[in-house]
Amino acid sequence: MKIPFSLPLIDSLVEKEIHSTLHETGWLTSGPKTKELEEKISELSDTNFTVCVNSWTSGALLLFKWLKLEPGDEIIVPSYTYAATALAVINSGLKCVYVDVKDDFTMDMDQVAQKITNKTKAIMPVDLGGLPADYSKLLSLLDSESVRSLFHPKTDFQKVIGRPLIIADAAHSIGAKINGRPASRFADFSIFSFHSVKNITTGEGGAITFKLFDEGKDFQIYRELKVLSLNGQTKTAFEKNQPGAWRYDIVDNGLKVNMPDINAAIGLSQIKRYEKDLLPERERIFEFYNSVFQGKEWAILPPMEVFGRKSSFHIYLLRIKGFNEEKRDRVITALGEKGIGVNVHYIPLPLLTYFKNSGLNISEFPVSYKLFENEISLPVYNGLSQESLKVICENLSDEVEKLIRK
Ligand SMILES: *Cc1c(COP(=O)(O)O)cnc(C)c1O
């Protein structure tokens, strides 16, 4: 029996939506499907507008460009994340400032407080594994008089906000909740990823969603982000295609990061049944794992809900008490030989060559290392069978217990 770590959901409903793109609208690049996906994301996130793009990464680059951030401006990110979080900051010419995480894998807001300077323009927490970061604590910190008076706005938008922005790296957390409300309501901007391994996928893709002001003002921001995502062109190909509407202008040195309809179709078929079917199925998988591992003295279960912050059940981050990297890796190899795909999320940034070479030292991020050294991510995806779950749990337990007995 072969159990892959991750499988995108491809079924007859996905095929139906793609078929509709190919044969009903006949429109492959950004058009009606992308627009509908944007509306569905806003609905799910309780936000005013959503801009779909071709990856989380290009969404971050696009947003930093729209914000007119400049060299010298600082963005604070956690050390425990996928590299894209920091690389988007670095590739925008900005200074990336790192803080450690807490035991629930999310950003340590007390350390954020110590790292804020008069150059800090944004904080980018990561909802790791799907668990929303502590946005309430972050917001009260950013809203404090000491942070507001330190803030040095350079653009009109920054003046209006009056404090560093909260930009959520929500690559894992579409559908996550805080006190029963979509987590996106607790950040200024949230950026999702629809890469093939994420909860909802478009093959490759991403989206920026927000509710900052009233609908009129937010529509203006939406329009500007859309224009900036399409070479700075005032009309989309779809709009230009309308009778007599050929003339366009280029009003900015935009990027080219729009999401094609053929991709949007895949995500659209998934988001339509996400809250009702797909997300609850992921939750049941987490609960199954919990039911097995809570009886194991060696298991440290991943957080599913912490003080009202409820996960979107993206990655099951199991930890093995007392294990180090070497023992953890042996478990992974043994499972791999049996055809069971597991993974590690993530190697902390300071352990990766590029970040090490730029001066990061893991000794300054002890919690990241502690979480990483004994972490094993287990398969979680729609369509993962009960039988597979049992095989995973039995084999994992066997391998761990074998090593404990040694
Ligand atoms: C996947 C991921 C990204 C990057 O998403 P892309 O769509 O591949 O650009 C960023 N941050 C985190 C935490 C991720 O897991």
The ligand as an SDF file (V2000), in Angstrom:
LIG
                    3D

 15 15  0  0  0  0  0  0  0  0999 V2000
    3.4970   27.5750    0.3730 C   0  0  0  0  0  0  0  0  0  0  0  0
    3.9360   28.6860    1.2340 C   0  0  0  0  0  0  0  0  0  0  0  0
    4.2960   29.9340    0.7110 C   0  0  0  0  0  0  0  0  0  0  0  0
    4.5240   30.1750   -0.7550 C   0  0  0  0  0  0  0  0  0  0  0  0
    3.4110   29.9320   -1.5180 O   0  0  0  0  0  0  0  0  0  0  0  0
    3.5570   29.9540   -3.1380 P   0  0  0  0  0  0  0  0  0  0  0  0
    2.1240   29.9820   -3.5960 O   0  0  0  0  0  0  0  0  0  0  0  0
    4.2620   28.6820   -3.5030 O   0  0  0  0  0  0  0  0  0  0  0  0
    4.3050   31.1560   -3.5210 O   0  0  0  0  0  0  0  0  0  0  0  0
    4.5440   30.9870    1.5900 C   0  0  0  0  0  0  0  0  0  0  0  0
    4.4760   30.8100    2.9220 N   0  0  0  0  0  0  0  0  0  0  0  0
    4.1820   29.6050    3.4680 C   0  0  0  0  0  0  0  0  0  0  0  0
    4.1090   29.4820    4.9490 C   0  0  0  0  0  0  0  0  0  0  0  0
    3.9190   28.4990    2.6330 C   0  0  0  0  0  0  0  0  0  0  0  0
    3.6790   27.3050    3.1750 O   0  0  0  0  0  0  0  0  0  0  0  0
  1  2  1  0
  2  3  1  0
  2 14  2  0
  3  4  1  0
  3 10  2  0
  4  5  1  0
  5  6  1  0
  6  7  2  0
  6  8  1  0
  6  9  1  0
 10 11  1  0
 11 12  2  0
 12 13  1  0
 12 14  1  0
 14 15  1  0
M  END
$$$$
